[in-house]
């Protein structure tokens, strides 16, 4: 029976080794499953861009945010889509602060002479007003009311009369590293 005892010992050692491998695998798997996901690099909605006096800016260089001051549901989202379709960069969408009374459209800004503000105002039409006011949304802040329906033809560009800073959409990643701008 000495061969029988050796076979039992080998079987026991084999089972012990397999159990140990199973425990190591379970521990590794549990660690991988419970580990937090890696943080994604958050891309900013826009970044400050210096615009020297005399420089033309175009819609694709301007980020616009829209807030709804009216009672029509989805007005800010529809207006944002019109602006994006017109070439502007997508900013934030929100409701205007409680008690805001805007019938048509206003641009709230602390830089009323900004070329970005001038360009957006040209697309909102003659009834739109520029109001000096701080806001928390990124870019040019458009506040729309129930009388706002569509964009005007407006300008294709605006010229900066003085050195300015505008909030521009992030530059798109270059897919071809061999291309130099």
Backbone as CSV, one residue per row, in Angstrom:
resi,resn,N_x,N_y,N_z,CA_x,CA_y,CA_z,C_x,C_y,C_z
1,UNK,0.776,-1.188,0.000,0.000,0.000,0.000,0.832,1.274,0.000
2,UNK,2.144,1.168,-0.025,2.904,2.415,-0.028,2.624,3.247,-1.270
3,UNK,2.342,2.629,-2.398,2.038,3.385,-3.612,0.713,4.119,-3.502
4,UNK,-0.221,3.503,-2.740,-1.525,4.116,-2.559,-1.409,5.383,-1.738
5,UNK,-0.585,5.405,-0.702,-0.389,6.591,0.147,0.281,7.699,-0.649
6,UNK,1.224,7.369,-1.508,1.918,8.371,-2.317,0.941,8.999,-3.314
7,UNK,0.048,8.182,-3.877,-0.926,8.698,-4.830,-1.899,9.645,-4.133
8,UNK,-2.288,9.283,-2.909,-3.188,10.159,-2.141,-2.505,11.467,-1.794
9,UNK,-1.223,11.405,-1.458,-0.474,12.609,-1.124,-0.366,13.515,-2.359
10,UNK,-0.066,12.929,-3.530,0.017,13.714,-4.769,-1.335,14.354,-5.088
11,UNK,-2.417,13.599,-4.906,-3.758,14.131,-5.164,-4.063,15.290,-4.216
12,UNK,-3.712,15.148,-2.967,-3.954,16.200,-1.973,-3.142,17.446,-2.306
13,UNK,-1.865,17.275,-2.701,-1.028,18.415,-3.069,-1.555,19.091,-4.335
14,UNK,-2.018,18.292,-5.276,-2.568,18.858,-6.510,-3.815,19.690,-6.197
15,UNK,-4.703,19.156,-5.369,-5.907,19.885,-4.979,-5.553,21.159,-4.211
16,UNK,-4.572,21.088,-3.350,-4.124,22.252,-2.585,-3.568,23.329,-3.532
17,UNK,-2.769,22.922,-4.522,-2.204,23.869,-5.491,-3.324,24.503,-6.323
18,UNK,-4.293,23.704,-6.729,-5.412,24.240,-7.511,-6.268,25.192,-6.678
19,UNK,-6.481,24.872,-5.427,-7.245,25.752,-4.534,-6.516,27.074,-4.333
20,UNK,-5.199,27.006,-4.183,-4.398,28.215,-4.033,-4.484,29.075,-5.301
21,UNK,-4.382,28.440,-6.486,-4.522,29.177,-7.747,-5.911,29.815,-7.860
22,UNK,-6.947,29.082,-7.435,-8.306,29.613,-7.464,-8.413,30.842,-6.564
23,UNK,-7.865,30.782,-5.354,-7.909,31.917,-4.428,-7.156,33.125,-4.975
24,UNK,-5.987,32.889,-5.584,-5.228,33.988,-6.190,-6.052,34.608,-7.321
25,UNK,-6.680,33.796,-8.151,-7.506,34.301,-9.251,-8.697,35.091,-8.761
26,UNK,-9.363,34.595,-7.726,-10.515,35.299,-7.156,-10.070,36.631,-6.559
27,UNK,-8.957,36.643,-5.830,-8.458,37.896,-5.240,-8.108,38.908,-6.339
28,UNK,-7.437,38.455,-7.391,-7.078,39.358,-8.491,-8.342,39.899,-9.173
29,UNK,-9.301,39.001,-9.435,-10.552,39.404,-10.090,-11.339,40.394,-9.246
30,UNK,-11.418,40.121,-7.950,-12.141,41.026,-7.050,-11.474,42.406,-7.032
31,UNK,-10.173,42.426,-7.003,-9.454,43.703,-7.028,-9.708,44.470,-8.318
32,UNK,-9.744,43.755,-9.439,-9.987,44.412,-10.729,-11.419,44.927,-10.825
33,UNK,-12.375,44.172,-10.311,-13.779,44.567,-10.386,-14.079,45.753,-9.477
34,UNK,-13.470,45.803,-8.317,-13.779,46.864,-7.354,-12.916,48.108,-7.523
35,UNK,-11.944,48.061,-8.400,-11.095,49.228,-8.638,-11.897,50.298,-9.379
36,UNK,-11.785,51.571,-8.961,-12.551,52.621,-9.654,-12.069,52.781,-11.095
37,UNK,-13.005,53.232,-11.950,-12.648,53.476,-13.336,-11.647,54.619,-13.404
38,UNK,-10.760,54.589,-14.369,-9.808,55.695,-14.491,-10.548,56.978,-14.851
39,UNK,-10.063,58.079,-14.310,-10.656,59.380,-14.589,-10.420,59.734,-16.049
40,UNK,-11.490,60.125,-16.726,-11.352,60.578,-18.110,-10.855,62.018,-18.087
41,UNK,-10.013,62.358,-19.028,-9.570,63.738,-19.131,-10.767,64.561,-19.562
42,UNK,-11.189,65.480,-18.691,-12.356,66.289,-18.984,-11.964,67.408,-19.941
43,UNK,-12.665,67.465,-21.056,-12.403,68.487,-22.057,-13.247,69.703,-21.703
44,UNK,-12.628,70.870,-21.568,-13.405,72.060,-21.230,-14.338,72.432,-22.383
45,UNK,-15.456,73.064,-22.057,-16.404,73.500,-23.077,-15.761,74.564,-23.945
46,UNK,-14.993,75.447,-23.322,-14.310,76.482,-24.085,-13.099,76.964,-23.302
47,UNK,-12.231,77.652,-24.008,-11.061,78.221,-23.342,-10.859,79.645,-23.840
48,UNK,-10.281,80.458,-22.979,-10.054,81.861,-23.324,-9.057,81.969,-24.465
49,UNK,-9.412,82.797,-25.448,-8.580,83.015,-26.618,-8.370,84.514,-26.781
50,UNK,-7.122,84.937,-26.879,-6.823,86.352,-27.097,-7.142,86.719,-28.538
51,UNK,-7.809,87.864,-28.711,-8.147,88.362,-30.041,-7.586,89.779,-30.154
52,UNK,-6.493,89.954,-30.897,-5.923,91.294,-31.058,-6.876,92.220,-31.826
53,UNK,-6.764,93.510,-31.580,-7.569,94.503,-32.287,-7.401,94.321,-33.795
54,UNK,-8.513,94.455,-34.531,-8.470,94.342,-35.983,-8.618,92.924,-36.507
55,UNK,-8.747,91.941,-35.632,-8.857,90.540,-36.037,-10.316,90.168,-36.287
56,UNK,-10.564,89.427,-37.361,-11.899,88.904,-37.638,-12.075,87.595,-36.885
57,UNK,-13.260,87.417,-36.314,-13.591,86.124,-35.710,-14.812,85.569,-36.425
58,UNK,-14.906,84.247,-36.423,-15.954,83.535,-37.130,-16.738,82.682,-36.129
59,UNK,-17.960,82.235,-36.501,-18.786,81.465,-35.561,-18.081,80.268,-34.930
60,UNK,-17.251,79.547,-35.688,-16.612,78.358,-35.132,-15.576,78.693,-34.062
61,UNK,-15.317,79.971,-33.844,-14.387,80.403,-32.802,-15.121,80.865,-31.542
62,UNK,-16.460,80.794,-31.549,-17.268,81.354,-30.462,-18.129,80.270,-29.822
63,UNK,-18.015,80.127,-28.514,-18.879,79.220,-27.763,-20.079,80.015,-27.271
64,UNK,-21.277,79.434,-27.412,-22.511,80.094,-27.005,-23.263,79.193,-26.034
65,UNK,-23.772,79.793,-24.967,-24.649,79.096,-24.032,-26.021,79.755,-24.102
66,UNK,-27.071,78.975,-23.870,-28.437,79.494,-23.996,-29.236,79.156,-22.742
67,UNK,-30.004,80.148,-22.268,-30.902,79.942,-21.134,-32.314,80.339,-21.557
68,UNK,-33.294,79.590,-21.101,-34.699,79.809,-21.442,-35.350,80.676,-20.369
69,UNK,-35.828,81.867,-20.780,-36.550,82.746,-19.862,-38.045,82.707,-20.144
70,UNK,-38.449,81.897,-21.104,-39.857,81.829,-21.486,-40.558,80.644,-20.864
71,UNK,-41.777,80.435,-21.343,-42.591,79.329,-20.835,-42.618,78.155,-21.809
72,UNK,-42.039,78.322,-22.987,-42.004,77.252,-23.988,-40.927,76.237,-23.616
73,UNK,-41.350,75.008,-23.362,-40.411,73.963,-22.976,-39.493,73.617,-24.156
74,UNK,-38.198,73.487,-23.881,-37.241,73.108,-24.911,-36.742,74.269,-25.755
75,UNK,-37.145,75.492,-25.428,-36.752,76.659,-26.219,-35.239,76.849,-26.231
76,UNK,-34.590,76.677,-25.101,-33.128,76.841,-25.045,-32.434,75.778,-25.908
77,UNK,-32.898,74.549,-25.849,-32.295,73.481,-26.643,-32.465,73.702,-28.136
78,UNK,-33.655,74.137,-28.549,-33.886,74.407,-29.972,-33.036,75.587,-30.439
79,UNK,-32.948,76.615,-29.602,-32.136,77.778,-29.961,-30.666,77.382,-30.053
80,UNK,-30.193,76.557,-29.122,-28.808,76.089,-29.161,-28.550,75.347,-30.469
81,UNK,-29.486,74.495,-30.873,-29.286,73.737,-32.106,-29.224,74.665,-33.319
82,UNK,-30.039,75.716,-33.336,-29.974,76.695,-34.429,-28.593,77.360,-34.472
83,UNK,-28.072,77.715,-33.300,-26.756,78.365,-33.232,-25.643,77.399,-33.652
84,UNK,-25.716,76.157,-33.200,-24.712,75.153,-33.584,-24.787,74.892,-35.088
85,UNK,-25.996,74.792,-35.620,-26.164,74.621,-37.067,-25.596,75.818,-37.824
86,UNK,-25.580,76.991,-37.176,-25.010,78.195,-37.768,-23.504,78.290,-37.603
87,UNK,-22.895,77.263,-36.997,-21.446,77.208,-36.899,-20.859,77.530,-35.539
88,UNK,-21.662,77.946,-34.574,-21.148,78.304,-33.252,-20.832,77.055,-32.430
89,UNK,-19.943,77.210,-31.458,-19.603,76.127,-30.546,-20.663,75.965,-29.481
90,UNK,-20.924,74.713,-29.100,-21.963,74.397,-28.109,-21.449,74.647,-26.694
91,UNK,-22.175,75.487,-25.983,-21.887,75.745,-24.572,-22.907,75.030,-23.710
92,UNK,-23.358,75.703,-22.668,-24.336,75.124,-21.760,-25.762,75.505,-22.117
93,UNK,-26.707,74.720,-21.597,-28.135,74.990,-21.754,-28.726,74.966,-20.357
94,UNK,-29.581,75.961,-20.077,-30.149,76.047,-18.735,-31.433,76.854,-18.798
95,UNK,-32.116,76.946,-17.671,-33.219,77.881,-17.521,-32.658,79.176,-16.971
96,UNK,-33.260,80.294,-17.358,-32.841,81.589,-16.831,-33.198,81.640,-15.346
97,UNK,-32.499,82.478,-14.584,-32.827,82.601,-13.162,-34.301,82.982,-12.951
98,UNK,-34.857,82.517,-11.872,-36.252,82.807,-11.511,-36.492,84.310,-11.543
99,UNK,-37.601,84.716,-12.135,-37.962,86.128,-12.189,-37.384,86.881,-13.380
100,UNK,-36.638,86.213,-14.258,-36.065,86.865,-15.436,-37.186,87.177,-16.417
101,UNK,-37.237,88.432,-16.880,-38.269,88.847,-17.819,-37.620,89.233,-19.142
102,UNK,-37.541,88.275,-20.053,-37.007,88.511,-21.393,-38.070,88.031,-22.370
103,UNK,-38.563,88.936,-23.214,-39.610,88.562,-24.165,-39.022,87.980,-25.445
104,UNK,-37.954,88.587,-25.984,-37.373,88.130,-27.244,-36.035,87.455,-26.968
105,UNK,-34.958,88.225,-26.963,-33.632,87.652,-26.706,-32.713,88.735,-26.154
106,UNK,-31.868,88.331,-25.227,-30.835,89.194,-24.674,-29.531,88.432,-24.634
107,UNK,-28.443,89.191,-24.697,-27.117,88.627,-24.462,-26.639,89.236,-23.161
108,UNK,-26.352,88.381,-22.189,-25.828,88.847,-20.911,-24.319,88.708,-20.961
109,UNK,-23.632,89.806,-20.707,-22.175,89.794,-20.806,-21.575,90.904,-19.957
110,UNK,-20.335,90.718,-19.569,-19.585,91.794,-18.922,-18.634,92.440,-19.927
111,UNK,-18.723,92.024,-21.204,-17.893,92.578,-22.284,-18.771,92.904,-23.492
112,UNK,-19.583,93.968,-23.418,-20.514,94.253,-24.510,-19.837,94.586,-25.842
113,UNK,-18.575,95.006,-25.837,-17.879,95.338,-27.080,-17.106,94.158,-27.667
114,UNK,-17.229,92.996,-27.069,-16.531,91.807,-27.551,-16.982,91.463,-28.967
115,UNK,-16.043,91.082,-29.838,-16.452,90.680,-31.191,-17.350,89.442,-31.172
116,UNK,-17.185,88.576,-30.192,-18.046,87.388,-30.078,-19.485,87.812,-29.796
117,UNK,-19.666,88.782,-28.912,-21.002,89.291,-28.597,-21.618,89.934,-29.839
118,UNK,-20.826,90.718,-30.558,-21.333,91.374,-31.778,-21.782,90.345,-32.811
119,UNK,-21.004,89.294,-32.986,-21.335,88.266,-33.969,-22.616,87.531,-33.587
120,UNK,-22.733,87.143,-32.329,-23.939,86.437,-31.885,-25.154,87.352,-31.999
121,UNK,-25.011,88.618,-31.586,-26.135,89.561,-31.671,-26.602,89.713,-33.114
122,UNK,-25.684,89.735,-34.070,-26.089,89.878,-35.472,-26.963,88.706,-35.911
123,UNK,-26.753,87.528,-35.325,-27.542,86.344,-35.677,-28.887,86.301,-34.939
124,UNK,-28.977,87.043,-33.832,-30.233,87.060,-33.081,-31.218,88.076,-33.654
125,UNK,-30.713,89.059,-34.382,-31.591,90.052,-34.989,-31.607,91.367,-34.239
126,UNK,-32.295,92.348,-34.842,-32.294,93.720,-34.324,-33.016,93.863,-32.991
127,UNK,-33.966,92.987,-32.709,-34.721,93.089,-31.454,-33.911,92.625,-30.246
128,UNK,-32.845,91.900,-30.470,-32.035,91.392,-29.355,-31.304,92.545,-28.670
129,UNK,-31.182,92.445,-27.366,-30.509,93.467,-26.563,-29.259,92.879,-25.926
130,UNK,-28.256,93.736,-25.726,-27.061,93.340,-24.982,-27.167,93.979,-23.606
131,UNK,-27.091,93.151,-22.567,-27.247,93.605,-21.194,-25.964,93.309,-20.434
132,UNK,-25.412,94.322,-19.769,-24.201,94.115,-18.973,-24.616,93.401,-17.683
133,UNK,-24.198,92.130,-17.591,-24.581,91.310,-16.440,-23.656,90.112,-16.375
134,UNK,-23.260,89.713,-15.184,-22.435,88.514,-14.991,-23.311,87.277,-15.095
135,UNK,-22.717,86.199,-15.612,-23.427,84.929,-15.717,-22.484,83.795,-15.351
136,UNK,-23.055,82.627,-15.167,-22.227,81.478,-14.786,-22.022,80.497,-15.931
137,UNK,-22.706,80.708,-17.053,-22.560,79.793,-18.189,-21.338,80.180,-19.019
138,UNK,-20.728,79.223,-19.702,-19.535,79.529,-20.503,-19.879,80.246,-21.806
139,UNK,-18.946,81.042,-22.296,-19.090,81.686,-23.593,-20.052,82.845,-23.587
140,UNK,-20.581,83.161,-24.771,-21.578,84.221,-24.930,-22.909,83.662,-24.437
141,UNK,-23.556,84.382,-23.516,-24.785,83.897,-22.888,-26.007,84.520,-23.534
142,UNK,-26.814,83.701,-24.202,-28.037,84.136,-24.855,-29.212,83.712,-23.986
143,UNK,-30.071,84.686,-23.662,-31.274,84.409,-22.881,-32.453,84.626,-23.822
144,UNK,-33.255,83.581,-24.038,-34.358,83.676,-24.989,-35.700,83.633,-24.276
145,UNK,-36.653,84.403,-24.819,-38.017,84.438,-24.305,-38.984,83.863,-25.320
146,UNK,-40.254,83.875,-24.977,-41.280,83.232,-25.798,-41.430,83.828,-27.197
147,UNK,-41.057,85.090,-27.406,-41.203,85.706,-28.732,-40.081,85.315,-29.697
148,UNK,-39.028,84.664,-29.192,-37.919,84.276,-30.071,-38.310,83.006,-30.826
149,UNK,-38.118,83.047,-32.191,-38.508,81.903,-33.010,-37.338,81.381,-33.835
150,UNK,-36.600,82.295,-34.486,-35.538,81.843,-35.371,-34.400,82.854,-35.415
151,UNK,-33.271,82.403,-35.948,-32.118,83.287,-36.098,-32.300,84.191,-37.308
152,UNK,-31.629,85.331,-37.263,-31.574,86.233,-38.408,-30.396,85.806,-39.285
153,UNK,-30.334,86.354,-40.498,-29.217,86.014,-41.386,-27.902,86.416,-40.729
154,UNK,-27.788,87.636,-40.264,-26.622,88.087,-39.511,-25.312,88.026,-40.268
155,UNK,-24.262,88.433,-39.577,-22.938,88.477,-40.171,-22.248,87.124,-40.179
156,UNK,-21.300,86.980,-41.083,-20.499,85.767,-41.163,-19.249,85.864,-40.289
157,UNK,-18.914,87.094,-39.890,-17.759,87.335,-39.039,-17.954,88.665,-38.332
158,UNK,-17.158,88.915,-37.335,-17.139,90.203,-36.640,-15.682,90.580,-36.421
159,UNK,-15.420,91.861,-36.425,-14.052,92.355,-36.278,-13.888,92.956,-34.884
160,UNK,-12.776,92.646,-34.280,-12.473,93.162,-32.954,-11.943,94.594,-33.076
161,UNK,-12.600,95.527,-32.389,-12.158,96.925,-32.401,-11.035,97.182,-31.412
162,UNK,-10.869,96.286,-30.474,-9.834,96.424,-29.442,-9.354,95.036,-29.043
163,UNK,-8.239,94.972,-28.340,-7.776,93.674,-27.852,-8.868,93.083,-26.963
164,UNK,-9.209,91.841,-27.212,-10.296,91.180,-26.490,-9.907,89.760,-26.127
165,UNK,-10.738,89.159,-25.304,-10.622,87.740,-24.966,-11.994,87.134,-25.200
166,UNK,-12.042,86.041,-25.973,-13.302,85.337,-26.207,-13.158,83.899,-25.734
167,UNK,-14.295,83.267,-25.490,-14.301,81.863,-25.073,-14.547,81.013,-26.315
168,UNK,-13.513,80.297,-26.742,-13.576,79.504,-27.974,-13.696,78.021,-27.664
169,UNK,-14.385,77.264,-28.554,-14.448,75.812,-28.371,-13.042,75.225,-28.383
170,UNK,-12.851,74.081,-27.729,-11.525,73.460,-27.743,-11.130,73.068,-29.157
171,UNK,-9.852,73.157,-29.434,-9.350,72.765,-30.754,-9.572,71.281,-30.930
172,UNK,-9.985,70.879,-32.135,-10.193,69.459,-32.408,-8.846,68.780,-32.516
173,UNK,-8.795,67.551,-32.071,-7.546,66.788,-32.126,-7.170,66.540,-33.578
174,UNK,-5.911,66.638,-33.862,-5.400,66.398,-35.214,-5.203,64.901,-35.386
175,UNK,-5.948,64.310,-36.337,-5.856,62.865,-36.554,-4.582,62.453,-37.262
176,UNK,-3.933,63.372,-37.944,-2.724,63.050,-38.705,-1.543,63.782,-38.075
177,UNK,-0.742,63.098,-37.258,0.349,63.778,-36.570,1.405,64.326,-37.527
178,UNK,1.387,63.902,-38.809,2.360,64.386,-39.760,2.001,65.756,-40.328
179,UNK,0.767,66.216,-40.086,0.318,67.501,-40.612,0.661,68.589,-39.613
180,UNK,1.306,69.631,-40.090,1.646,70.755,-39.239,0.838,71.953,-39.711
181,UNK,0.114,72.566,-38.778,-0.684,73.745,-39.128,0.171,74.967,-39.257
